[in-house]
């Protein structure tokens, strides 16, 4: 799989883009949780969103390593 793709391929760009946006969103949800300080259910929802985006970013990292032939760190 690694030999089929270079860092300039669309699939690599797409994975990096999803990873970036997932990490950015996970960071933003921290602010949203602070804003919802009196609403436990809403804070929990934002925490769940952050966890989902963190997992999505990690999966992108794994897929990027496969596609580019890099070792994961």
Secondary structure, 3 states (H helix, E strand, C coil): CHHHCCCCCHHHHHHHHHHHHHHHHHHHHHHHHHHCCCCHHHHHHHHHHHHHHHHHHHHHHHHHHHHHCCCCC
